[in-house]
Each structure stands twice: as structure tokens, then as C-alpha cells.
Amino acid sequence: MRGGRQLASLVLVAALLLAAAPRPARAHDAPQRAGAARLLSTHPSLGVIGRAPRFTLGDPEGRPVSLTDLAGRIVLLAFIYTSCPSACPLVTQRMAVLQRRLTAAGLFPSRVNFVSVTVDPDRDTTETLARYAKGFGADPRGWKFLRDASDALRPMLAAWDEWTKPLPAGEIDHPARLYLIDGAGRVREIYSLSLFDERQAFLDIRALLVQPGP
Amino acid sequence: MRRRTLSLALLAVIATASVAVAEVCLSPYVKRLAAPEKYLYVYSVDADAKDNDFLAVIDVNLASPGYGRVINTVDLGSAGNEPHHMGFTDDRTKIWAGTLLSKRLFILEVAADPAKPRIVKTIDDVSALTGLHGPHTYYALPGRMLLTFLSSADGAPPGGLAEFTNDGQLIRVFKNPDNAPYAYDVAVKPEINRMITSSFTPLRNYMKPLAQWDMKDGGNTMLVWDFKERKVIQTLVTDPVPLEVRWSLKPGATHGWTNSALGDSIWFFAQTKAGSFTAKKAADLGKGCLPADLRQSPDDRYLYVSCFMRSEIQAWDVARPDRPRLHDTVVPGVSPNMMHVTMDGKRMYVTNSLLSTMDYSGNFWVRLVHIGPDGRLKMDPFFDVDFTKLPTGPARAHDMLLY
């Protein structure tokens, strides 16, 4: 409860900060909603982008979680950090909306799982991640928030081409991507944090379930 | 109560999130610059093909003692490639740079030291990999690059599209349809799940001197794609050779423009309420212009057209998007071609080589146009980088990127 309030306060502060004058964009800016009606695709073409690099990281309880543990399920993988003032909480919120929709469709957590990996393990302790997950209503049965010590995490981030660069005021610049991984452990779609639309992601997941691909 | 508070807070963020300051004409997926540019990369052809082609790095940091000079060149290791266009990956750490006469494609790392890019991968035979030849546009998608190709591997139509991972692994290929086989540029409007491609001419034509070109061996179509499905859903007919695809930058806008090189015209395309697209001629640029490049101001108020044959740059006021009005012109020198407008819309860098087979001037340069708050164009009298008298002799300066 207290964590949720703190998170809400954080997001409100972010809103005030973002209301300031326009600033140059970074690798991960806040998601945009266009004024035009979004056209969604019910038959997306999801090519095999490549094999998803394997990893084993710790969940907030300290238990190891491997990507291979989730084989057979579709996985949505995001890279975030909890003190991020804009894009990360907004994307996490959209993932929460997607989680609710998938749950209602009977797909979560049995057939679809989420993984959020912090790129800021020094500040994102297991307790911080647990509080963050709870604040967004993450269902721990199917949505894992993972971390590891910096040295151990570095090879995993490199394998996913997820560089980090500290910015003034404690922000971290990093490639703003989410990955959709099929049941065979292959990357089938990559989303931009700034243009992520959970409605299209739902359709993509459904397409992968109907036609797992080659 | 807690969840309601959180939702309200998130709504506040969404409502107040600042729109990123756009660097004009790049893919919307490319990370933007966080500060004014310091380096200008110029992709260059060694004019007599006796020395290797290269990427030049020009210092454009006003505070630097090296301002306005070539401070580094990256040797591509071979000559006669016809370096042409290039593009950043989504995270702006790499530049993809291909060639129009050879089959080589280079991936350069720029983030570690932007003053000293280095080649991290060379694809020696991109045609063997894709079945296509002549990569033209390098368009960033999240974690991937989408490339247009002007021809099939044999130098004839159809051209097509190929997607790669950022580190150069081929993902898939889409060839142009039989009824619209010519390819050139691509631009995506993710908000409406639409992608548009345009059409030029294939290798079998552009490899010859201009006087020998078959002017009928080129496209007059733009293809509208369902972006997520990677499927052509509509063919738009324009004047001959529609080149650059420029979507409006205004949030919610579903229109854009292209420049017809052989029609000397600007064409306006727009989505109708029914969802389909229409295209119509919107401006006559004057006979003999040969509009080689089309750029936008960040506020979407002006279009800039380089008239390659008439040696002027035109600024068109598009306050009424389907009725451009000529606002100003400037003469930067002979045969201006590529333009690159900065993210603040105040500066435009210009080069003057189009293709080895099309250039009619033996003098090559990179110059700077200042854009006033009133949209007026003014040449910088001091910024003039001479590419005619380099240590390796004249070099044709073509595409540019900023860092």
C-alpha cells in the first residue's frame, strides 16, 4: 500500500517534470499516443528475428529464473529501472493493462509470461523491485521482475544489446526495447518503448499462439 | 483507491509528456540527439576511383577550433563502390552504409568515439544474401534495420526490402510486386500502421552515363503497405520517379509529400476517412529543377527542395499541406543535392554530388544554409568544406548524418 502511494507520487512528480519545456529526446522517451486513430493489425507478419539469448537472473525472492524455464510460453521481455521518471513506469503500466487483458482471455499466466529486467541493479534491490511490481499489480505467477549483481548482469545485457549510460540527475539512458519471444525461444517482434501499444501486442501474442511459425 | 491514484498519475504523465524534439527526416525509432550536433558524417565517393571511398567526419561544433574542417576519414578499404546513403540504428550507436555499384555494405560503430567511427562489419556480397542489389534507404526499426534495394541481384527490377538485425543478420526479404517493381525510399508511420515506399530506376539504368539512360525504365508509383503485415495494400500513381517519402511530423497527421524527380513536382498524399490513401500533384517546381532531395522543417511548416539541375534550394510553405507556396530560394553553388536539417530547424547542411553517372560539376563541397525564424534561407559565408582538393583528390560528397 505504502509502496503504491510512493510510486504514484513518483509518477506525479514525473508528470510535473515532463510538463516543463520540451527537451531533447533520449534512447527511451515516454510512449506517445498519436491523435490519429491507431490502426491495429489482426494478421501481423512476425518473422524470426533470431534466437533469444539465454539468461538466469534472480527474482525478488532471490530465486533463480531462467528463460529456458519459460520454454513453451510466449514471453514479453522489458528492460527497465524503477527510478526512471517516464518511459519505464508508462510501459510497465501498459504491460499491466496487457496482463489484465491476457488474464481475462485465459492466456496469462498459463501461456504468456512477462519478464522485466532492471538495468540498474545497484539501486534496484530485490525489495525495490518487489515494491515496484506490487505497485503495478503484477501477478507474480506470470510476471517476474529480475535482477542480478552488476558484474553478473553485464553479460546478459550485452547479449541483448542493452547498453547503459548514466545521465545527470540519476537517469539512465538505454535502448528502449521490449522483446516478444515465442514458445521456441525465438525473438519474433521488438517494440520501441516510446511507441509500444499493448493492444497491438495482444494481437501479436494471439497470432503467435495460433500460428507458432516455422 | 491506490490504483485509482496511480492511474490518475499515469494519465497525468501521458497528458503532459513532452514531444521529443525531432531531428528531421530520420526514422521515428532513432534515438534523438541530446544536444546540438558536434560531428557531421559525409559519405563520399573517390571521384576518379583511384583511391578508396570513405566516410568523412567534419567538426561542426561551434566551440571547437577545428570547426568546419574534415577531422577524420574512415577508409572503406576499396574503390568504385559508389557510397550513397546511410542510416543510424535505433539506438544511434551504429551507422549502416551501403553502396550502389558494388555489393559491399558497411556497419560502423560511432558511439564509443563519435569523432572516430570504425567499421565493425562488412557484408561483402549483400546481393548473394538478399537476392537484391543497390541498398538505398537505411531505416531503423526497433533492434533492426529495414533497407530498400533498387534492383534484384541481376540489376533489373524488381527491387525490394530486406530486414536485418542491427548487427547484420538477415531476417527476411520482400520483393516489389510485378505491377510496381521499382523501389527507392521507405518511411513508416507507426501510429497508423502504414508504410510507404517510392520508386526510382534499377542498376541496369543508373550505372550508365545519364545521357544513355532509358527514361522509361523507372517507376511512377508509391506503395502503401500494412506495416505490421508487411503487405502492399494500395498503389498510388504519381509523376515519374517519386523519390523521398516524407510523412508529416505533426502528431495525428496522416499525410505527407514526395518529390517527383522527372515531373519537377511535389506530390501530396493523404489518408482518407475511409482509410485508403490518395495522391495529387501539389506544386510545380519549374521545368528543369530535377528535385533530388526533399526535407522538412521540424515544425512541419516548410518543405525544402534541392533543384539539382537548376542549382537552387527552394523553401515551400506548407501551412496548407496540399497547397505548398514558394517561400524562399537560395543558391548554395552548382548542383545542390542532399540536405540535412538539424533538430532545431536552424541549420541545413548541403552536399552537391548525386551519382557518379549524373554529376555535371567537377567541384564538390559541403556547405551550410542558415534558416531564420521566418523560414528564410541564408548561406553561411564561412562554412565551405572543399571536397575537390582533398589529399586523395576530388571526392563526391553525398549523404550526411549528425552526431
Interface residues (C-beta under 8 A of the other chain):
Chain A: M1 G4 R5 L7 A8 S9 V11 L12 A14 A15 L16 L18 A19 A20 A21 P22 R23 P24 A25 R26 A27 D29 A30 P31 Q32 R33 A34 G35 A36 A37 R38 L39 L40 S41 H43 P44 S45 G47 V48 I49 G50 S86 P89 L90 Q93 G135 F136 G137 D161 W163 P175 A176 R177 Y179 I190 Y191 S192 S194 L195 Q200
Chain B: R2 R3 T5 L6 L8 A9 L10 A12 V13 I14 A15 T16 A17 S18 V19 A20 V21 P28 Y29 K31 R32 L33 A34 A35 D90 D91 R92 T93 A111 L141 P142 G143 R144 E163 T165 N166 D167 Q169 I171 R172 P190 E191 I192 N193 R194 D226 F227 K228 E229 R230 K231 P251 G252 A253 T254 G275 M343
